[in-house]
């Protein structure tokens, strides 16, 4: 194993959004690393349940331990010393070499149930040995750490061939057993103290915890064989056997496999999208932006429809939804979420035909009427069809980082992409209304839409700079920070932007924002620009939308270039970026995934969530577009 690959991550996820994640060398570096994290345990936040398994092979007086933990001052044991090979597709697989003995370890997660199994294949067995498997159970909310405490119920109970634990009431019962060879379970009830998560320390969070083990399974191995350790919320062993990839995956196929990890079904039946692993949830904005790439670009029309059907009642009930903040207050208004919902309906219509979206158009009408009458005291539609947001500490767009309770990227007034998406939404709805002869809607919106297009250019265009303002205030007041948000105005199907102005704006974006891995969020020439993404949460939040590269923006950039210069130019221009993201997916950060962000300056180090839904979705959509 190459030393530089030791801290690369791998990810498994099932249809519930439960997941397993870790590093190649098996040293847990994040509090989110585990062999099983349950998305919906039935009570509270997702649970990091099974952190790791201590594995010991005893041959006479010789003991070999395959696992590894960081205790701050030392890493012990160092099982990676015996690691000869690792692969991650379709499931993570470690190959250990111990004298003449080969041990292959594979982790699999059940698609439908919150169960995991670890499969061990022994070959080259020349003498009997004892194999011990000691599960370490954290059973705590994923964002928190745990310490040795008297509240954990360490008792072990038996049910047929299974043993189970119920560490904390009212959390679920967790079952475990070993198949393939007879194994004896011995209860111990010990704590593994002082495990250190180096990545949490680097990110400025508490990084030390204690993890409990209820006991260990011991199996005697006398000949070549395969055994499996099972752990989960029920006594189901239905994890399908993982099949080897006969041929190396193409970038397109790897993106499809990555996409499948984000598409989930909640316990209430809602079809949704996990925004990113390991610490994000399913959010409305991210789901709407990601759906076209995750589903439609992979031929999953049924999945795309199911997502729209799941979220349509939410938008009929309330147009405004909120993004989470660290202090729990609803300051982060996802103002763009309903507009991206309409854009997702529009993408579905483009893909499947106009009649395919009939059931969603009442929600589209309802959203627009809500904007007209007022969706929030801080948001209003002006008579010329603009969307104005009151300046303040609220963050209402996707650039929503808060530091000390204040928005880092102040975008009060008329945010450019909100107004572009609103114009597009009006025109899309009017186009549908005309096809259905909905004269009431047409009469109520045609004049507003016409005024909106004219007002957009006056409000945002800077003839001197040759690009569109990121935000406009009342009168001549404009925020002329060069950002990628203006791309929506250029690229949307119903664009208010003439081609000549689109060409000039694109040239500025290309010159200042385009990097080898995507688009920066701010021009390096801007005094507010931060060219790195690292440090504690405050430092990261300050850089989040002030220069960091977001690979998902490649999608709207490709749309803009294709509209202005044609698909051939877009393909040629973005081929190097796609090549770099392909290399990233196969060889960097979380293997088989695309990170949330990169640093704005070279070497454009990856950061944020190591597996981000809209990064995968928009790169997939661009690949489909270029095909």
N, C-alpha and C positions, 0 to 999 in steps of 0.2 A: 504494500500500500504506500502510495506517495504521501510524504509528510504534509505537503501543501493541501491535500484533499481531506485531511482528517476532520476538519471542522465544517465541511460541506454538509448540508442538511438533506433529509429525505422526508417525504410526506405520503401518508395514506389517508383516505377519507371515504366514508360510506354515504349512502343516500340520506341519512339523517343529519349529516354534517358533523358526526362524531369522527374523531381522527386519531392517528398515531403519527408521531414526528420525533426525529432525533438527528444525531450526527453520525457520520461514517464511522468514527472511532468509538462511538457509544459513550462518550463523555457527555452527560447532560449539561448543556450550556445555557439553556433557558428554563425558566420555571414552567414553560409550556411544553417542554419535551416530555413525552410519555409514550407508553405502548398502548394506552387507551385513555382518551379524553371523551367523555360522554356529553353531547351537546345539550340534550334536554333530560336531565335526570329526574324531572318531576318536581323538583324543589330548588329554587335559586338558580344561580349561574351555572354554566357548564362546569363539569368536574374533571379535574386531572385525577384519575383513579389509579391506574397501574403505571407507576413511574418507570420501573425497570425490573429485570430479573437478575439476581446474582446467580451465576452459573459456575459450578466447580466440578472439575474432573479429577478424580483421585485414582491414581494407578500405584498401588502399593503405598510407598512413602512419598510419592511425587504428586503434588497438587498443582493443577492449572486452573486459573480463574480467567474467564473470558470477558467479564464486564469491566467497567472503569468508572471511578468517581473522582471529582475534584473536591478536595477538602481545604482549599485555600493555599495551604503551604505545600501540599503534595497531591499528586494524582495516584490513587491506589484503589484496587490493583491496576495493572496496566495490561489488560487483556489484549489491547490492540497490538502488542508486540508479537502476538501469534497470528495476526490477521494478514493473510496473503492476498485476498481479493475482496472486492465489494462491487456489487451492481445494484441498481435501484429500479429497474424496469423489467417486468410489471410490478414486482414487489421487492422491497429491500432484501438483499441476500449477502451474508457475510461468509467467507470461507477461511477457516482457521487451520493451521498446520501445527500439530503437536507430536513431535517425534515422527512415528510412522502413521499417526492417526490424522485423518481429515475430518473436520466438523463443518458442515454447512448449516447455517442458521437462516431461516426465512420467516419474516413477519407478514401475516395476512390479516385483513379486517373484513368482517362480514358485511355484505352490501346492505342488508335490511336490518340486521340486529346489531346491538351495541356489544359485540363480541370480537375478541381478537384471539388469534392462535400463533404460537411461535413453534416452528417446525425445526427439528434437529435431525440431520442425516449424518450418521457415523459410517465411515468407510476406512478400510485399512486397519481394522481392529485385530491386534495380535495378542492381546492379553485382556482379561476381564477388568473392568473398572466401574466405579460408582459415579453416577452423574446426579448432582444435586441442583435443584432449581428453587431459588428462594425469592418469591415475589415481594416487591416493595410497593406498599399501598399508601398513596398520599391522601386520596379521597378529600380533596379540598377545592374550592373555587379556583378557576385557572389563573386569576389575576392576583391571588394571595399566596402566601407561604404558610407552612404549618410548623409548629414546634411540638416536642414531646409534651403530652398533656394527659390529664387523668380522665378526660371526657370520652376518649376513644374506647370503644368496646372491642377489645382484642380477642374475644372468644371466637372459637372456630366450631361450626356445627356441621354435621354430616347429613347428607340426603342421597341415599343410594350410593352410586360411585363418585358422587361429587362432594366437595367440601365448600362451605360458603361462609362469608363474613358480612356483618352489618355494622361497619365502623361507627357511624353516627346516625341517630334517628333525626329526621324521617327519610334519610337518603336510601337509595335502593340497596337490595341485597346483591352481592357479587359472588358468582359461582366460579369454581376452578377445579380442574382435574388434569390428569395426564393420560394420554391414549398411546397405543402402540406397544408398550411394555408395561408390566406391573410396576407400580410406583407406590411407595409408602409415604404418607404425609405425617410429619412430626410437628406439632405445635410448639412454637418458641416464644412468640410475643416480644420481639426485640425491636429497638429503635436504632436506625442508622443515623447518627447525629452529625451535624455540621457539614452537610453537602452544600457546595458552593456553585452557584450558577454565574459563570464569568461574564456572559453577555448581559445579564441583569445588572451586574456591578458596573459594567461599561456604560449602560444606559441610565445609570443613576438611580436604580431601584434597590430595595432590600434584596439580598442575594443568598442568604444562608437559611437552610431549613433542615428539619429532621423528618425522616420517613419511616413508617412502621412496616414491619414484616410479621405476618401472622404465623409463619412457619416455613417448612421447606418440604418439597417432594424429592425422594431419592429413588432412583431406578438403577438396577444392575445391568450393565451392558456387556454381553459376552461375544457378540458377533456383529457384523455389519447390519444396521437396521435404521429405521426412522421412527421417531416418537414425536409427539406434539403436546405442548402445554396449552390448555384452553382457559380463557378467562373472559367473563362478561356478565351481563345483567340477566341472562337466562341460561338454561341448560341445553343450548342448541349448538351443535357442532357443524352447522351447515356452511362454513366458510368454504367456498369452492377452491380446488387446487389451483395454484397460480401456474400459468403456462409461460415458458420461456419465450422471449421474442426471437423468432427464428432468424430474422434479419434486423439490422439496426433500423430503428424507427426513423422515418422522414420527419422533418420539422413540422410539416402539416399534421401528420399522424400524432406526433408528440403533443402538439397543441390541443388536438382533440382529446387525448387522454388527460391532459391537464385540466381542460374545461369540465370534464365529467366530475371532478372533485368538488366543484363549486355548486353544482345543481343539487338542491336538497328538497325533501318533503318534510315539513314540520309535523309534529304530532297532531296538530289540528287539521292536517290535510293541505295546508297552504304550500304551494310550490314556490320556491324562493331561491335566492342566490346568496351564499356566504361571501361577504365582501373580500375577505382575505384570511389566510391562516398564518399564525395560530390565534391571533387575539381579536379579530373582528367578528361581528355578528352579521345577520342579513339585514341590510338597510334598503330603504325604498329607492333612493337615488342610485346606489350602486347596482341594484337589481335591474332597474330600467335601462341604465347605460350598458350593462353587460349582456342583457338578454339577446340582442341581435347577433352578437359575435359568438356567444356560448352555444346558442341554440340554432338560429337560422343558418349561420355560416357552416354549421356541422350537419345540416339536413334534418335537424330535430324540430320540425314544425309543430308536432304534438306538444313537446316541452315548452316551446315558445307560447303557444296558445294557453297552456295550463298556467303559466306564470301570469299572463295578462288576465286570465279569468280569476286568479287568486287575488290580484291586487286591484282589480276594477271596483269591487265593493268598498275597499278602503278609500279610494278617491271619490266615490259617490258619497261616502259618509263625511270625509274631511279632505279638503285639498291640501292643507298644510300639514306637514310631518316634520319631526324634529330629529336632528342628529344628536348623539350623546356628547356630553361634555364631562370633564373630570369632576366638576363640582355638582353634577346632577341637574343643573338648571337648564331650562329650555330656551337657551339663547341662540343656539345654532339651528336656524330655520332652513329646511331644505326647500327653498323657494323654487329651485329648478326641478325638483322631483316630479311634480305634475306635468311640467313641460317635457321632461324626458319620457314620461309615460306616453304622452301624445306622440312624441318622436318614435317610441317603440311600436305603437299602434301603426304609425305611418310606415315603419320598416316592415312590419308584418303585412301590410297592404301591398307594398312594393313587391314583396316576395311571393305572396299567395293570391293576390288579386283583390280588387276593391271590395267585392262582396264578402270577403273573408273577415272583415272587421266590423260588420254591421252591429254585432252585439256590444262592441266597445264604444261606438260613436255617441250614445247617450252620455257616457262618462266624459268624453271629449267636450261635448257641448256644455255639460255641467261645470267642468273645470273652467272653461272660458267665461261662463256667466258668473262664476264665483270671483274671478279676477275683476270682472267689471263692477260687481257690487261691493267687493271688499273682502279679502280673505284674512286680513290681519291688520291691526291698527297701525302697524309700521309699514304697510305695503298698500299702494294704490295705483290704479290705472288712470292715466291722464287722458284728457279728451282726444289727444292725437294718437292714442293707441300705444303709449309708452308705459313701462312698468317702473315705478319710482319706489325706492326703499329709503326710509328715514335713516340718516346717518346715526351712528351710535355704536354700542358695544356688541350688538348682535352680528353674527356671521350668517349670511343668507345664501351664499353661493357655495360651490364646492371648495373654494379657497377659504376654509373655515377654521383655521388654527386660532386658538385663543391663548394668550399669555397674560397672566395677572388679570384675568377676567375681561380682557380687551382683545378685539380682533386684530391679528397681526397685519392682515391685508385689508385695509379699510376700503370698502367698496360701496359705501352709501351713495344714494342717488340713482342713476340709471346704469346698472351693470350691463355691459355690452352683450354678453351671451344670453342673458335673461331676456333682453329685448329682442334679440334675433330669434330665439326659440319661440317667443310669444308671437312674433310676426309670422313665423313658419306655421305655428299651431293654428292661427286664425285662417291663413290661406288654405291649409290642409282641410280644415273643417268646412270652409266655404266651398271648396272643390267637391267635397262629399255632399254638402247640402244641395248644390246645384244638380248633382246627379240624381238626388232623391226628391228634387223639387220641394225642399223645405224652405218655403218662401219666408216664413217668420224669422228663421235664423239668418237667412241671407239679408233681409231688410235691416236686421239689427246689427249686422257686423260688416257689411261690405264697405261702408263709408269709413268706419274706424280702421279697417285693414288698409285701405288706400292711403289714409292720412299717416298711418304708422310707417309705411314704407318710405314716404317722403321725409317724415320727421327723423327717421333713423340716420340718414346720411347727414342731415344738418346737425344732428345731435352729437354724432360720434366722429365724423371724418375730420382729419387734420390735413389740409392741403400742404401745409409747411412740412410736416413730418412724413407724410405719405403713408399713414396707416390710421387705424381706428383707435380712438380713446378706449381705455379699459373701462372707465366709468365716466359718466357725464353728470354734472350737477344742473342746477337751473341756470339758464342764461348761457354764457360762454365758458363757464367753469368746467374744465375737463381734466381728468386724470390721464395724462399721456404716457404713463408707464407702459413700456412695450411688453405685452404679455400675449399668450396664445389664445386668450378667450375670444378675441375677435374672429378666430377661425370659424366659429359657428356661423357668423354672419355671411362668410364667404361660401361655406360648404353646404349649408342646409338646402334641401330641394327647392323651397320657395325662398330664394335669397333676395334681400333688398339691395344688394350691392352690385353696381355696374362692373363689367369685366375690367375696365381700365383701372379703376380704383382697387379692385381685387388683386390685380397684377402687382401694383405698387406695394400694397400691404404684404402680399406674400413674399416679395423680395426682401422686405425688412425683417420679416419673421425668419426667413431662410438664413439671412446673414447673421442674425443675433441670437436666435433661439434654437435652431436646429443643431443637434449634437449627434455623435455616432450611435447613441442609444435612445434617442427620442428628443422631445422638446423641453427646453428650460421653461420655467414659469416666470422668468423675469430676465430682461436683458442684462448681460454682464456690465454694460456701461452705466447702468442705473446705480446711484449711490446706495440704494437699499439692497443691492444684490449680495447674496451669500453663496459662495461657490462650493461649499461642502455640506454634507448632511451627516452629522455625527454628534456625539456628546450626550448630555442628559436631556430630559424631556424638554426643558425650556429652550436649550440650544437647538434641538431638532425642530421644535415648533416654530422658532424664529426663521429657520431655513426652509421650512416645509413648502411654502409657496412663494419664496423670495429668491428663487434661483434653482432649486432642486429640479431634476429632470423627471418627468412622469412619462413612462413609455406608452401609457394608454392614449396620450395625445397624438400618437402617430396616426390613429384612425381618422380624426377630424382633419389632420394635416393632409393625409392622403386624399380625402374627399375634396379638400380645397384645391389641391394641385390638379387633380383629375378634372374638376369643373373648369378651371382656368386654362390649363395647358394640355389636358387630355390624359388618358390612362397610360399611354406609353411613357410620357414624361414622368408621371408619378412613379411608375414601376422602376424606371432607370434611377430616379433620384433617391428612392427609398430602399433600393436593393442593398446598399452597404449597411444601412441601419438594421434591416431584417437579418442580414448575415451576422451582425454583432449580437442581436437578440437571440438568434439561434445558438450561437456559441454560449451565451449566458445561460440559456435554458438547459443545455446539455452538460455544461461544465462548471457552473458557478452558483454560488448562494444555495438555493434550494433546488436540487437536481430535478429536472423535469418541470420546472415552474418559472415564472417571470416575476421579478421583484416589484414592489410598489413604486419605488423611486430609485434614482441614482444621484450622485453628487453632480452639481452643475459644472464643475471644473474637472479636467483630467486628473486621475484616471477614471472618473465617473464611477466611483465605488458604489455598489448596490446597498440599499438601506430600506428601512420601513418593513412592512410585512414581506417575508420572503416569498410568499405565494399570494398574488393579488388577482382578483377575478377580472377586473376591467383591463388590466394589463394583458392577460391571456386573451380576453374577449376581443379587444380591438386589434391586436396583432393578428388574431385569427381572421377577423373581418377583412383586414387589409390583404392577407394572403388569398382569401377567397376572391376579393375584388380583382387582384392581379392575375388570378387564374382565368 
